Every structure is written in C-alpha cells, then in structure tokens.
Amino acid sequence: MAAEAVRLGSGYLQTLYGRATPAAPTVLLMGITSKCNLRCDFCFHGGNDIPAEHQRAKGVMRYELFTSIIEQARGWCAHLDFDLFGEPMMHPRFIDMVRLAVEADLAVAIYTNGTFLTPTRARELVDAGPASVTVSMDGSSPEEYERLRAGASWERVSHNLRGLVEARRVLGRRCPLIVVRGIALAGHGAEERRAHEALYRDLGVDQVMWVPPRNWSGSLTAAQGSIRLPPPPPRTQRCDFPRAALAIDWDGTVLPCCEDFNAKNPLGDVNVTPLREIWGGAPIESLRRALATCDREHINATTGCAGCGNLSQPLMPLRYRLQLVRMIAGEFRARLTDG
C-alpha cells in the first residue's frame, strides 16, 4: 500500500508540474455502462440540446473486456474509478467487477446516484472492499434535490446512504470512505454550500464536497437547466486530463477524460490495442501538445475540445483540489486501518 501511495502521489505531482508525460495515468475512469436511470436537468442523459443523431449508442461492458483491462492495469495504475457517463450499479456484474479490481490491488472509487444502493447491495459493497463510495446528491433541500435529480426520491436515496453507513459499522470496516458530492450550480454561494453540507452531514457520511459543473466537452451549448458557464476567453485554462487519466467507455473506446461522452477525441480501442500503447500513442500525444498551447483557436481547430467548459474556467479550483486531497488521504487511512 505504501508503494501505491508513492505511485499515486508522484503521478499527481508529475501531472501538475512535470514536463514529461507520467509513465502511467494517475487514474483509470471506467465506464462499465453508459446507461442511467435518472434524467437530471444538467446532464446529457436529460436530453437538453443534443440532437439524437449526435449521441453515441448506450450499452454495458462485457465482463471479459473488463477482466482484460484489470489485468493490464495491475501493477501499472494505482487508482480505478467507476465514474464515466452512466450509473455503474446498473451493470449486472457490478459487485464482481468491484471485487476483481480490489483483488488486483487497485484503489477503487465508486461514483453512484445511490438509487440502487439497497441494504443487500450495501453489505455486498462494503464486503468487496472499495476505497470510497461517492453518492451524488445535489441541492440544499430535499425539494431542490428532487427537482434536479429527475426520477430520484430524496427519502429513498437518503435511506440507502444511511444503510451504507450502517453496513460499514456492522461489518467493522473503515472502508469505504463515504462521500456525498454536489454540483456547484448557478446561483449557489456560500450559504447554499453550508446548507447542503449540513443536510448531508446528518446522514453520517465522512465528507461532503462540491464539484464544478460541466458542459460535456462543449456538447451542451445552450443554458442547461441549472448550469451557467462563463463565455469562452481567447486563451484557455491549462487542461491536464490527458496527462492524468484514461477514460474507457463500455464498448472499449478510450477517451481522454470524463467530459467526452460523445467521443470527439477517441484515442484508441482497448479491444485491439493495449492500454500502455494507447497511453503513449500518437492521438493522445497530439492532444496533449494542442492543450498545452492554451490557445483556444488552435485547440478548436485541432481537437474535439471546442467549447469545453473546463477550458473557460479553472479545471480544479483550489477548493476542489483540497477536497480531492482530503478524499484520497481519507481513502488511504481507511484502507490502512482495514489492512
């Protein structure tokens, strides 16, 4: 575990301050399904202004493909996140996948809307041993949550979250670290953040955090429900996603980040090309060079990142960076305690 912490820390520092590309991504983002049972007003699953012909097919990852990816990641990457485009608990072999990744000595983080987190599933999940489970719960009141998370019940998801806390207690575990994550929506300031944190702290979670909104790599071009993004400046913020992560969609398409749901920047296909070759391949190197210019005109002309909201605002404001550091430290302490 100490070696894993060193790998994770050095990879993160190289991403931020190094000139050479790290030997491995800091994290693999796994999209075991691109399907979701909710229709949130700030997400591409809600429809919004994306024409149907421009949306990729949705599906679930073959278990055999997942096992191949885990074997390639073993000893190479330190962290694997179930966090890409869909609700991971909808996959019929979700628990098997979590267990397999944990057995490969990967620090596993799960991001879920919490609607499928039944008492049985909570016990199975704690027993499988992920480092963290983050439940997306927006809004500073139950009413606002249900308006934003179309199709979800605040009472039900809150009950599920309490059940996860209880399952961890009953099994005598520190893992997983249990986090609630909300999106910093239009008009929300310090008062709303405090109300949001108070609401979810009462459920017994370890951490409450806020994340910046996204516009899905520019695919959402109009004002989307609760999202308001600033107009694009002539020069961009530095984007280090292609130096920090690889995102693998359900069909094996490899992407540079969790924004590119429509595969504007395909980097390869893990069904035919090993992950390490993709990480050092020509498509991702070209993307890294383009983004390093911080020149919007050049980026728009040479990549599929045109209009991405992350280029118009700090990719990770200091507050969010500190939240992530705290979360990773909490994961590490919990895993160390559980042995």
DRENLO-253253 format. One record per residue: residue in three letters; x, y, z of N, C-alpha, C in turn. Coordinates in steps of 0.2 Angstrom, whole numbers, plus 5000, padded with zeros to 4 digits. Layout:
ALAXYZXYZXYZ/...
# end
This chain:
MET500449945000500050005000500450065000/ALA501050065003501550125003501750134996/ALA501950084992502150094985501650124981/GLU500950104983500450134979500350204980/ALA500450224987500350294989500950334985/VAL501550304985502050344981501950354974/ARG501650294971501550304964500950354962/LEU500450354967499950404966500150474967/GLY500550484972500750554973501250574968/SER501750534966502250554961501850564954/GLY501350524953501050534946500650604946/TYR500350614952499950684953500450744952/LEU500950734955501450794955501750804948/GLN501850744945502150754938501650784933/THR500950764934500450794930500450864931/LEU500450894937500450964939501051004936/TYR501650974938502251014937502750984933/GLY502750924931503250894926503150914919/ARG503650904915503650914908503550854904/ALA503850804907503750734903503150704905/THR502850664901502250634902502350574908/PRO501950574913502050514918502050444914/ALA502350404918502350334915501750294914/ALA501250324919500550294919500050344921/PRO499450334919498950384921498850374929/THR498750434932498550434939497950394940/VAL497450394936496850354937496550334930/LEU496250274931495850254925495050264927/LEU494750294922494050304923493650254919/MET493250214923492950154920492250164918/GLY492050164912491350164910491050094909/ILE490850064914490549994913489849994910/THR489550054911488950064907488850134906/SER488550154900488350224899487650234900/LYS487250194903486550204904486450234911/CYS485950264912485750294918484950294919/ASN484750284925484050284926483750354928/LEU484150404929483950474930483950514924/ARG483650574924483650624919483750694922/CYS484350704925484550764928484550824923/ASP484350884925484250934921484950964918/PHE485550944921486150974920486550914916/CYS486250864914486650804911486450794904/PHE486850764900486650744893486150684893/HIS486050644899485550594899484850634899/GLY484850694901484250734902483950754895/GLY484450744890484250764883484550834881/ASN484250884884484450954883484550974876/ASP485051004874485051024867485450984862/ILE485650924864486050874860485650834855/PRO485650844848485250804844485450734844/ALA484850694843484950624844485450594840/GLU485550614834486050584829486750604831/HIS486850644836487550664838487650624845/GLN487250584847487350544854487550474852/ARG488050454856488350384855487850334858/ALA487950274855487450214857487650204865/LYS487150184868487250164875487250094876/GLY487650064881487749994882488049974889/VAL488249914890488649894895489249854893/MET489749854897490349824896490349754897/ARG490649714892490749644893491249624899/TYR491049574902491449564908492149544906/GLU492249504900492849484898493349544896/LEU493049594894493449654892493649684899/PHE493149694903493349724910493949684913/THR493949614913494449574916495149594912/SER495149594906495749614902496049684904/ILE495549734905495849794907496149794914/ILE495849754918496149754925496749724925/GLU496849664921497549634920498049684918/GLN497849724913498349774910498449834915/ALA498049844920498149894925498549874931/ARG498549814932498849784938499549804938/GLY499849834943500549854944500749914940/TRP500249944936500349994932500050064935/CYS499350054936499050114939498850104946/ALA498750154950498650144957497850154958/HIS497450194954496850204956496350194950/LEU495750164952495250154947494550184949/ASP494250224945493650254947493050224942/PHE492550204945491950184942491550254941/ASP491750294936491450354936491450384928/LEU491050354924491050384917490350374914/PHE490050424913489450434909488850394911/GLY488850344915488250314917488250294925/GLU487750254927487650234933487950164934/PRO488550154937488850094937488450034940/MET488050044945487649994949487149964944/MET487049994938486549964934486849904930/HIS487549894930487849834927487749774931/PRO487449714928487349654931487849624935/ARG488549644933489049614937489449664941/PHE489149714943489549774946489949744952/ILE489649714957489949694963490549644961/ASP490549604956491049554954491649604951/MET491449654947491949704945492349734950/VAL491949764955492249794961492749744964/ARG492549684965492949644969493549624965/LEU493549614958494049594954494649654954/ALA494349714954494849774954495149784961/VAL494849764966495149774973495649714973/GLU495549654971495949604971496649614967/ALA496549654962497149674958497549734961/ASP497449744968497749804972497649874969/LEU497049884966496949954964496449984969/ALA496650044970496150084975495550104971/VAL495050074973494350084969493950134972/ALA493750184968493250234970492650224965/ILE492050224969491450214965490950284966/TYR490750304960490350364960489650344958/THR489150354961488450324960487950384962/ASN487350374959486750414961486350384967/GLY486550324970486350294976485650264975/THR485350264970484650244969484650164970/PHE485150134968485150054968485550034974/LEU485650074979486050054985485650024990/THR485349964989484949934994485349904999/PRO484949885005485349855011485849795009/THR485549755004485949695002486549724998/ARG486449764993486949794989487449834994/ALA487249864999487749905003488149855007/ARG487949795009488349745013488849715008/GLU488549705002489049674997489649714995/LEU489449784995489949834993490449844998/VAL490249845004490749855010491149795010/ASP490849735009491249675009491749665003/ALA491649694998492049694992492649734993/GLY492649794997493249824999493449884995/PRO493049924992493249984988493550034993/ALA493950084990494250134995493750184996/SER493250204992492750254993492150244989/VAL491550264992490950274988490750344988/THR490650374983490350444982489650444979/VAL489150474983488450474981488350544979/SER488150554973487950624970487250644973/MET487250694977486650724980486750794979/ASP486350824975486350904974485850934977/GLY485851004978485351044981485451054989/SER485151104991485251114998484651105002/SER484151064999483551045002483250984998/PRO482850945002482550884998482150904992/GLU481850964992481450984986481851004981/GLU482451034982482851054977483250994974/TYR483450944978483750884976483250844971/GLU482650844972482150804968482050844961/ARG482050914962481950954955482550934951/LEU483150934954483750924950483850854947/ARG483750814952483950734950483250704948/ALA483050724942482450694940482350624940/GLY481850594943481750524944482050494950/ALA482350534955482550504961482150534967/SER482150494972481750514978482350534984/TRP482250594986482750614992482650564998/GLU482050545000481950505005482250435004/ARG482150404998482450344997483250344997/VAL483550384993484250394992484550404999/SER484250445003484550465010484550405014/HIS483950365014483950295017484450255015/ASN484550245008485150205006485750225008/LEU485950285009486550315011486650295019/ARG486150305023486150285030486350215030/GLY486050175026486150095026486850085024/LEU487150115020487850105018488350125024/VAL488150175028488550195034488450135039/GLU487850115040487650065045488049995043/ALA488049975036488349915034489049915036/ARG489349975035490149985036490249975044/ARG489750005048489849995055489749925057/VAL489249885055489149815057489649775055/LEU489949785049490549745047491249765050/GLY491249815054491849835057492349865052/ARG492149895047492649925042492749995043/ARG493250025040493350095039493250105032/CYS493350055027493250065020492550045019/PRO492150075014492450135010492350195014/LEU492750245012492650315014491950335010/ILE491550365014490850385011490750455010/VAL490650475004490650545002490050564999/VAL489750625000489250654996489550714992/ARG489350704985489650754981489050794978/GLY489150864978488650904974488950954969/ILE488550974964488751014959488651084961/ALA489151134960489051204962488651234956/LEU488051244957487551264952487451334952/ALA487151364947487051434946486751464952/GLY486951514954486651554960486851524967/HIS487151474967487351444973488051474976/GLY487951504982488551534985488751494992/ALA489051534996489251505002488751485007/GLU488151525007487551505011487251435009/GLU487251425002486951364999487451305001/ARG488051315000488551265002488551245009/ARG488451295013488351275020487751235022/ALA487151255019486551215019486651145017/HIS486951135011487051075008487451025012/GLU487951055015488451015019488050995026/ALA487651035029487351025035486750965034/LEU486450975028485950925026486250855026/TYR486850845023487050785022487550755027/ARG487850805031488250785037487750745042/ASP487150755042486650725047486550655045/LEU486750635039486750565037487250515039/GLY487850555042488350515045488950495040/VAL488950535034489550525029490150555032/ASP490750535029491350555031491550625028/GLN491350645022491550705018490950725014/VAL490850795014490350825009490850875005/MET490750864998491150904994490750934988/TRP490950994985490651024979491151014973/VAL490851004967491251004961491051054956/PRO491451074952491251124947490751094942/PRO490351134939489851104933490251084927/ARG489951044923490251034916489751044911/ASN490051054905489651054899489751004894/TRP490050944896490150884892490550904886/SER491150934887491650944882491350994876/GLY490851034878490551084873489951054870/SER489750994872489150964868488551004870/LEU488551024877487951064879488051134878/THR487751164872487951234870487451284873/ALA486851264875486451314877486451314885/ALA486051364888486051364895485651304897/GLN485951254901485651194903485351194910/GLY484751204910484451204917484851234922/SER485151204926485551234932486251254931/ILE486451244925487151264923487251334920/ARG487651374922487851434918488651434918/LEU488851434912489651444911489851504908/PRO490351534910490651594908490751594900/PRO490751654897490951644889491651634889/PRO491851594883492551574882492951634881/PRO493551644885494051694883494451674878/PRO494851714875495351694869495851644871/ARG496051644877496551594879496251554884/THR496451494885496151444889496551434896/GLN496151394900496551374906496851304904/ARG497451294907497851234906497351174907/CYS497351124903496951064904497451004904/ASP497550974910498050914911497650844911/PHE497050844909496750774909497050724905/PRO497350744899497650684895498350664898/ARG498550704903499250684907499050644913/ALA498450644915498250624922497850554921/ALA497450554916496950504916496850474909/LEU496550404909496250374903495550354905/ALA495050374901494350354902494150304897/ILE493950244899493750184895492950174895/ASP492650184889491950184889491750104888/TRP491150094889490850024889491049984883/ASP491150014877491249974871492049964870/GLY492449994875493149994874493550054871/THR493050104869493350164866493750204872/VAL494350224870494750254876494750334874/LEU494550374879494450444879494950474883/PRO495050544883495550574887495250594894/CYS494550604894494350624901493550604901/CYS493250624907492550614908492150664905/GLU492350714902491950764898491750734891/ASP492150694888492050674881491550624880/PHE490950624882490450574881490350554874/ASN490450604870490250594863490850574858/ALA491350554862492050534858492250574853/LYS492350644855492550684850493350674849/ASN493650654854494350634854494550564856/PRO494350524851494550454853495250434852/LEU495550404857496250394857496450324855/GLY495950274855496050204853495550164855/ASP495650094854495150044856495449994860/VAL495349984866495649934871495549864869/ASN495049854864494849784862495449764857/VAL495849814854496349794849497049824851/THR497049874855497649904857497749904864/PRO498349884867498449884874498449954877/LEU498249954883498250024886498850064886/ARG499450024888500050064888500250094881/GLU500050054876500150084869499750144868/ILE499150144870498750204869498950264873/TRP499250254879499450304884500050334881/GLY500450304877501050334873500950344866/GLY500350334864500150344856500150404853/ALA500150414847500150474843499450514845/PRO498850484845498250534846498350564853/ILE498550534858498550564865499050614865/GLU499650604862500250654862500050714858/SER499650704853499450764849498950804853/LEU498550774856498050814861498450844866/ARG498950814869499250844875499650914872/ARG499950904866500350964864499851024862/ALA499251004859498751054857498551094864/LEU498351054869498051084875498651124879/ALA499251104878499751144881499851214879/THR499651224873499751294870499251344873/CYS498751324877498251364880497951414875/ASP497951404868497751444863497051414860/ARG496551454862495851424860495751414853/GLU496051454849495951454841496251384839/HIS496951374841497251314839496951254842/ILE496751254848496351194851495751184847/ASN495351234846494751224842494851194835/ALA495351214832495551184825495851114825/THR496151094830496551034830496250974835/THR495750994839495450944844494750944844/GLY494450894847493750894848493550934855/CYS493950974857493851004864493551074863/ALA493351094857493051164856492451174860/GLY492351224864491851234868491851204875/CYS492351164877492351134883492351184889/GLY491951174893491851224899492451224903/ASN492851174904493451164908494051214905/LEU493951234899494451274896494351344897/SER493751364900493551434901493551444908/GLN493651394913493751414920494251364923/PRO494551374929495051334931494751264932/LEU495151214929494951144929494851124936/MET495351144941495251124948495351184952/PRO494851224954495051274958495351244965/LEU495651294968496051274974495551234979/ARG494951254980494551224985494351154983/TYR494351144976494151074974494751034975/ARG495351054973496051024974496050994981/LEU495951044986496051024993495550974995/GLN494950974992494450924993494650854991/LEU494950854985495250794982495750764986/VAL496250804988496750784993496550754999/ARG496050785002495750765008495450695007/MET495050685001494750625000495250564999/ILE495750584995496250524994496650505000/ALA496750555005497050545011496550505015/GLY495950515015495450485019495450405017/GLU495450395010495450335007496050295010/PHE496650325009497250295011497250275019/ARG496950315023496950305030496450245031/ALA495850245028495350195029495650125027/ARG495950125021496250055018496850035023/LEU497250075026497750065030497450025037/THR496950055039496650035045496349965044/ASP496049955038495749885037496249835035/GLY496849855033497349815032497349785025/
# end
